[in-house]
Amino acid sequence: MRFQLFYAAFGLMLPVFSTALPAAETSSEEVPAHMRGKRSFVMRDGVKRTIFEHEATGAKLDFVTNSGICETTPGVNQYSGYISVGSNENMWFWFFESRNSPSTAPLATWFNGGPGCSSMIGLFQENGPCQFYNGASTPSLNPYSWNTYANMLYIDQPIGTGFSYGTDPVTSTITAAPYVWALLQAFYANFPQYQNRDFGLFTESYGGHYGPEFASYFESQNSAIKAGTVTGQNISLVALGINNGWYDPAINYKAFVDYSYNNTYNQILSASQYKSLTNTYNNQCLPALQKCTGTTGTNSACVSAANTCGNNIENAIINVGNFDPYDVRQPYNDPYPPSTYSTYLTSASVVAAIGSKSTYTECSNAAGNQFSTTGDDSRSFLPVLSSVVQSGIQVLIWAGDADWICNWFGGIATAESITYSQSAAFKAKAVANYTVSGAGKVPALGWNPWNAFGCDVKETNTLTAANELVSLDHKDLGYKYVNTTFAAWGIDYLKYDNCNVPSNWTDEYDACVPDLTGTYGTNGTCDVTDTTAPSGYNRSLSNTTKRYDVMRDASLQQNKTILYSLWEWGYADVATWGNGTGNFWRIAKDLRAEWSHVSMTLNAQSFQLKYVNFWGYNDADMLEIGSSGTSTAECRSHFAFWAAIKSPLILGTSFGALSMTLLIS
């Protein structure tokens, strides 16, 4: 199966347009034929269910309103249940209103891959309203959920996937598309307020097949509706997004070989193995795929190609080394992310509350095997994707760089192989860094006065350092953060030391700093000037991690970029929950200016790289570059290692102590 977890979480917004609560049932004379249906209500297991029978497609909705599971934001509605699209063909859906302007927000769908893997994976582990933090057995709100900006619809398809159940008639990507279209038609009929919204289709992994074909089918149905040959609701598709997709097997199998030899994290193949597998690809895999001839090849030719390439390329590489196909930084049996959500979805109370009628199956072998009978895995959907791009639909292709199974090498090659009127212009574009509001390009770079001045820091020290960062052009290199340690926490407040900050944050002071300033504090109950603060603080931390969430939520409400650091000296396993709270977090005690301590810290941090992603980073403490007792070679190695583990690069010494050799190297 091509299913994989998503390890790079890029922020995403869709354009916006209009909504209200579900419309009450109306007579057949008041609505178009494709919107007519009969609505009723039943009680089952103590839960009220809405039943809506769609006249045009024969589909039936059976769902629960506001279960109280996952999305607990006040005033945000949710609906979960089934849309039966045929005889004993019951597809599970879970819908969440947008947290912001649901009456005007766009509508978007999410499909996980497989084929045969549940979209509940995406809901609970990737982009949904809730996630499981810090080993908790129940979920908490995800502040980065996609329903912050869009009305989100998660669908388990084909039949047998996730909570969907019944007879599965789908044997290929092409045969799956009409069932998804029928589901959406029934959804629109019951929730007419979403009919004319901008619509986005988002998917991953095998979604490299699903996405292009579903989009193409929706567009063809729109044309048929316009021509009067099909009765239905137009789907206003404006965006298609695919992450870590399986688009074209000729590209993706080659990417297996190239990525395994030349990725950033883990060289899986030796030079001789790379050469051998390249020959195997050229002489065995590629010729077999060429006989499959995309979406029109015979089943036997495509099944043969899947076996040839799967055994001689994919499985051959997996057997070479001990790595997780979904995160090459980890061993094969990597337990991250934990499957807590799957256990949660087997709870009788949860199942009853959300309206499920079946046992949850994360990935269905039966559903996946249906696709294997037609060799669907070996069929290219690159031509279909090209036609979607040419039609004017906005297409976003992105990837987590640690994923092997549908890696970013294949994503880049696919993007450059799409054929449309602007292909030449696209290929001529230079590669550029992708950032969101200036965040995410690299971990934070900057300066902190603590190592140089300790508690005796004054405004003049910080002002001098800020000017040095600018004059040495370090600001242009990304050193944008200056920590102004002029404050101390009292009980429930932050108090600035006005004696050491005589300017009281004047405009002159703000103008000379590189870009962004902040202050150091601990979110515990002890004042940081108290020498017993670390132990007292960490005793309180064990039961007050939610104190961090309060500051996170307050920061998110500000109309400015705030870098939020969780500072707890390596206690409380903050790395396991910090990613849902802050931008980076300390994972060790204070670093000492001794090479033995630097190397020991580096070794300890190498085991926690799994917690690093696009938004959050492990913090191995400030750089000791320039401190007495460290040689130039050790300083260079220290910097290189901190960069390699993606720790924030915060200079912690006085610029007067740094030689020009260190500053420019």
N, C-alpha and C positions, 0 to 999 in steps of 0.2 A: 504494500500500500504506500501511496505517496504522501499520506498524512504526515504533517510535522507541526511542531509547536513553533510559535513565533517568538524569536529572541531579540528583535529590534523593534521597539514600539515607537513608531513615528506618529506625531500628532496629525490629525486629519479633520478638516472641516469641509462641509458641502455647502453649496449655495442655498439660500432659504426661500421658501414660499408658503401655505395656509391650513388650519385645522380646528376642530371642535370635538365635543364628545360624540360617541356613535349616535347616528340619527335614529329616531324612533321609526317603527315599521310604518310604511305608507302603502296606499292602495296601488294596484297595478297601473291605474290610469295616471298616477302622478310621477312615475319614474320610467326611464327607458327599459326596454325588454331585458337588456343584459344586466340590469340592476335589480330585477324583481326577485323576491324571495319571501319565505315565511319564517317568522321568528317566534320562538316559544322559550319557556323557562322551566327547568326541572331541578329538583334537589336530589343529589346523589352523595352518599356518605357525609351528609351534613353540609355539603358545599353546593351553593347555587350555581347552576350552569346555564349558559345561554346556548340555544340551538337555533341555527339559521340555515335554511335550505335554499340554495341558490338555484333559481329556475333555469337559467341559461345553460349552465354547465352540469347541473345535477349534483354539484358538490355540496357537502354539508359541513358547516362549522359547529363545533361543540367545544365551548371554551369557558374558562373561569376568569372573572374580573377581579383584579387587585388582590392577589393571593397573599401579599405581604412577604413574599420570598424574594430575596436578592435586592430588588429596588425598593428602598425604604425612604427615599427622599419625599418629604411631605408634598402632597398635591400632584405627584407624578403617577399617572395611571399605567397599568400593565394588564395584558391579556395573554393567557396561555391555554393551549388545548390542541384540538385536532381539526384539520380540514380533510374530509374524506373525498378524494377525487375520483373514485371509482368503486366498484364492488370489492369490499374488503381491502381497500387501499387508503390507509389512514396516515397522513403526514402531520408530524408534530410542528407547532410553531410557538414562539414566545415573543411577544411584542412589548416594547417599552417606549412610552412617550419620551420626547425630548425634555430634558430638565430645564431648558431655556426656550421660551416662545414656541411651545408645541403646536400652536395654532398656525404658525407660519414656517416652522422648520421643515426641511425636506424629509423624504422617506428613503430609508436605505435597508437593504437586505444583507445578511451575512451567511455564507456557506463555508463550512470546513471541507477538507478534501477527502482523500482515501484512495479510490472511491469507497464510500461506505462508512465514513467517520462523522460523528455527530457535531453539529454546530454549537452544542453546549460546551465543547472544548473552548471555542472562541469566546463564548459568553462568560465563562467562569475563569478562564486562564489567560485571556488576551485582551479583549476590548469591551467587555460587558459591564453592566452597572455595579457588579460586586466581584470581589476576589477573596481568597483565603490568606490572611496575613499571620505571620508569626506563629505558625503551627495551630492556629485556631480551628475548631471543628465546625464553626459556623461562619458565614461570609460577612464581610464588612463592605461598605460602599467604596467603589473605585472612583476617585476624583477625576481620573483621566478617561472615563468611559466615553465611548462614541455617542451615547445618547445625551451627552452634554450639549451636543449641537444638532443631532438628527433624531428623528423617530426611527427606532431600530427594530427590524424584524429578523429573528433568527429562525432558520428552517432546517429541520432534519430530513434529508432526502439522500438517496432513494428510500423506498419502503424497507423497514428492517433496521434502519440507522437510528441510533439514539433512542428516543421514545416512540418513533414511528413504528407501525406494526401492520401486519396483514400480508397479502400476496404481492410479491414484487415483480412487476412486469418489465422493469427497466433493465436493459442489457448493454447500454452504451450511453455516452454523453448525449448523442443526438436524440435517443428515445427518452432521455430524462427531461429534456427541455419542455415538451408539451405539458407534463404533469406540474412542473413549477409554474408555468403560465396559468394553468387552470386554478392552481392554488391562489395565485395573486388575483385572478378575476373574482373568486369567491370572497377573498379578503376585501377587495374594493367594494363589493356589493354590500357587505355588512358594515364596513367603515367608509362610507362614501366621502367623508371629509378629507381623505387622503388621495382621492382620484387624480387630481390635477397637480399634485406636488411634483417638484423635480425628484427624480428617482435615481438612486445610486445602487449599483450591484458590486458587492465586495466579497472576495473569496481568497483562498490560499491553496498552495500545493497542487492537488489535482484540479483546483480551480483554474489552472492554466488551460484546462480543457473546458470546465464548466463555464467560466466567465465569458469567453468569446462566443461559445455556442448559445448560451442562454441569451446573451445580448443580441446576437444575430437573429435568434428566433423571435424575441420580443419585437424587434424592428420589423421583421417580415409580417408578424401578426398585426402590427400597427398599420402597415400598408394595406393589408387585406381588410381591416376594419374600415379604413378610409375609402377603399374601393367598393365596400358593401358586400364582400364575399364572406366575411366573418363577422359575427355579432360579438362584441366585447368592448372592454374599456381600454382605451389607449394608455400605454405605459410610457410616461414621460422620461425615458432613460437619458440622463445627461452625463453619467460618470460610470466608468468601470475601473475597479481597483483590484490588482492581483499581487499578493506577496508570495515570494518563494514559489513561483509557479512551475508546473510541468507542462510546458507549451508544445514543444516540438522534440520528439525523442532523439532525432538526429543531433540536435543541439544539446539536449540535456545529458545524453550518454557521453558525448565528448566532454562536456563540462565535468562529469564525474572524474574522468581521467586527469584533466588539467587542474581542477581544484585540489585533487588529492595530492598532487605534486607541488603545487605552488600557492597554497592558501596562506593567510597571515598567521594562523595559530598553530597548525599541526601538520607537518609534512608526513603524509601517510605512506607515500610511495618513494622508493629509492629511484635513482636515475635509470637504472637498468629495468626496474619494474615499470616505470613510466614509459620507456621506449617500447617494451613488450606489449603493454596494454594499448598503446597508441596503434601499434601494428594490428592488434586484434580488432580494435574498433574499425580501422580502415578496411581490413580484409574480410571480416566476418559480420560485425554488427551493422555497419552502414549499408552494405549491399542487401542485407536482409530487410532493413527498414525501407530501402528504396523499392523493394517489391511490394511493401504494404501500401505505398502510394496514398498517404494521407487518409482522409475520411472516406475515400471510395474504394480502398483496397479490400480484397476478399478476407473473410474471417480467418481462413487457414493461413494465408500469407502473414497476416498481422499477429496471429498467435505464435507462429514460428519465429517472427522477428522478436517478439517479447521474450520468448524462451532463450533465443540466441544471445541477445544483448543482456538480459537479466542475469543469466548464468555466467557469461564470459566477461562481463564488464562490472555490473553492479555487485553481484555476489562475490566476485573475485576480489574486489577491493575491500569489501566488508570483512572478508576472511583474512586480509593481510594484517590489519592492526586492531588494537583495542580502542575503539572510539565510538562515541554516540553519534549515529547518523544525523541527529537533529541538533547536535551541538558538539563539534569536533574538539572542543576544549575539554570535554569530559569523557570518562571511560564508557564502555558499551552499556553497562548496567546502571548508568546514572539515574538516580531516583528523582531528579529535579526536572520540571516542577512536580511536587507531590500530587497524587491523584485524590486529594481530599474531597474535591468537588464530586467525584464519581461516587464515593461512599455516601456523601451527603444526599445525593439524588436517589439513593435506595431507601432512605428513611421513610417509613410509612406516613408520618405526619406531613413531610414535604411532598411526597407523591400525591397524597390526597388534596393538599392545599392548591397545588398547581394544576390539578385536573388530569394527571397522567393515568392511562389505562394499561400501561405495559411496563415491563422491567427495563431499566436503562441499560443500553449496550453502547459503550463508547465507540467502538469500531466493529462493524459487522462483516465477518468473513464471507457470509452468504451473499450479502449485497456486493461485496468486492468481487467475488467469484463470478457473479453474473456478467460483469464487465470483462472478465478474463476470457469468457467464451467467444467474444467478438474481437479480441485483441485490441481493445479500445486504448490501452496504455501505449501502443505503438503508433497510434494515429496522430498526425500532426494537425494542430489547430492554429498554426501560424497564418495560413491563408485566411481563415475566418477572422482571426484577430486583426489582420491587415484591413479587411473590409470594414470592421467595426471602427477602426481608427479613421479610415477614409470617410466614413459616414458623418464624422464631426463629433462623435461622442468623445468626451475627454477620457483618456486612458492613463492610469497611473500604474507603473510596475515598480515594485520595491522589494527589498530582500534583507533579511538578517544575515550578517556576514559570517556567522559561525555555523549556519545550517549547511549540511552536506547533501542531503537527499534531493533538494531542489535548490541548488546553490546560486549565488549571485553571479558567478561566471556565466551560467546559463541565462540568467535574467538580462545581463548586458548584451550577450550575443543575440538574444531574441529581440530586444529593443532595436538593435542595429539591423536586424533582418526583416523588420516590418516594412512592407511595401505600400506606400501611399504617396500622394502628390507632393508632400513635403519631406520625403525620405532624405534627399540630398542635403537639405538645410538642417535636418535633425542630426545627421551624421557629422556635419561640419561644426556642430556646437562643441565647445570645449567642456570637459568634465569640470563641474564646480561643486564646492562643498554645499551640503544641504543643512540648513539650520531652521529652527523655529523660534522666532523672536530673539535671535542671537544665541540661543542655548542649544547645546547638544553637539556642537562641532568637535570639541575636545573637552576633557575635564577642566575644571577651573584652573586658571593660571593667575598668579598674583604674588602678593607680599603680605607677611604677617610679622609684627614687631616682637612677638613673644620671645623667640630664641635670643634675640639681640638685647632686649631691654627688660624682659620679664614684667614685673608689676610697676617698674619705674618708667614706663612709656609715657611720652608727652606728645602733644600735638606737633611740636617742631620736628620730632623724630619721624613721624609719619609723613609730614609735609615734605621733608627732605627726600624720603624714600619714593614718594609719589612722583616728585619732580625728576628723580633719577630714572625711574621707569620710562618716563616720557622722553627725556633727553637722550637716553641710550637706545631709543627706538624699540624698547621691549613692549610698549603698548601695541605697536603694529604687529608684533609677533604673537599677540594674544594675551599678554599679561594685563588683565583688565580689572582685577579685584585688589583692593587695598583694605586690609582689616584694621579697623580703628578700635583698639582695645582700650577704651576709655570708660567702660561701664562695668557695673557689677549687679548681679541679681540680688534683690531682697526677696522677701516672701511675696510672690505674685506681682512683682514689678521689676522694671529695668531702670536703674538710676545712673545717669551720666555724671562723670566727675568734672564739674565745671572748672575746677582749679587747673586741671591738665588740658582743658579745651577752652581756652579763653575766648576764642573767636566765636564759640557757640554755633559752629557750622555756618560760617559766613559764606556769601556767594563767592568770595575770592578763594576760600578753601575748596569749595566744591568744584570750582572751575579748573583747578590745577591737578586734581587727581586723575588717574588714567581713564576711568570710566565709571566704575561702580564701587561703592563703599558699603561696608557693613560693620557689625560689631560682634564681639565674642561674648557668649554667655552660656550658662548651663540651664537647661529647662527642668531643674530639680528644685528642691526646697532649701538648699544651702547656698549661701553667698560664695562666689568664686574666690573671694579673698581669704576665705577660711581654709586653713591648711588641712582641715579634715573633710573638705568638700568632696573629694573623689569617693571616699568610702560612704559617707553619708548620702551623697547623691545617688550612688548606685544601689544602695539599700532601698531608696524610695523608688528607683526606676523600675524595679521588678513588677510593681503593681500600677505604674503610672505611665506606661508607654503612650497612652492616649493623650497625655499632656502635650506630646509632640504634635498630635493631630490638630489640636486647638490652634497652635501657631501656624501649622501648615494651611489650615482652612482660612485663617485670617490673612495670611500672605497672599493666597490665591485671589482674595477679594481686592487686592491693591492694583492700581493701574500702573504697574511698573514691574521690571524684572527683579526678582528677589532670589538670590542663591541661598538655599536653606540647608545648612550643615547640621547633622546630628552628631553631637560631640559627647561621647560617653566612654572614652578610654578603653574600648575593646570589650566591654561587658555587655551582658543582656542579649547577645546574639543579634545585635541591631541589623546586621547585614541581611538577616532572614526576613525582616519586616520593613527595613528602611526604604526599600524601593517604592513602597506605596506612600511614603511620607515625605522624604527629603531628596535633595539633589546628590549629596554624598554623605558618608558616615564613617566615623573613626572605627577601625577594626583592630586597633592595637594600642598599647600604652605609649606614653611619650617616647619618641625616638631620641637616642643619645648620639653624640658626634663621635662614634667609634665604628670602624668598619665591621667589627664582629657583630655589633648590634644591628647595623644596617642589613647585613646579610641574613641574620637570624629573622629579622622582621620580614624581609623579602620572602624567605622560605615559608613562613607562616601564612603570608597573604596569598601565595600561589594556590592554596587549597580553597580559596574563597572567590576565585574569579567567576564562578558560575553566577554570582549575584550582580555582576556588572552588566549594564545594558545601555541603550542609547541615552536614557534619562538619568541614571544614577550610577555612582561610582564608589568603590571602596577607597577610603582615605587612610593611607599608611603613615600619616603625619607630615609635618613640614619638612622641606629639604634642609639638610645640614650642610649644604654646599658653602664653602668658605669658612666653616667653623674650624677652630684650632684643632689640630690632631687629625685632619683629613688631608690626604695628598691630592694633587690635581687629578691623577688617574682614578683615585677612589671617588672623587666628586663627580667625574664624568660617568663612571659606572653607576654611581648612586642615581644620578639623573636619568640615565638610560633605563635602569631597572624600574624606577617609579613610572616612567612613561610607558614601559612595556606592560605593566600591570594596570595601567589606566588610572593611576592615582592622581588626584589634583596635584599640580606642581606649584606649590606655594613656597617661595623663598622665605627663609626664616632668619636671615642674618642681616647685619648692618651693611649697607652698600660700601661703607668705608673699609670694611674688612675683606671685600671681594676684589681680587686682582683683575686687571683687564683681561688676562688670559681666560679666566673663568667666565667673565661676563660675556665674552664674544664667542665662547665655544660651547 
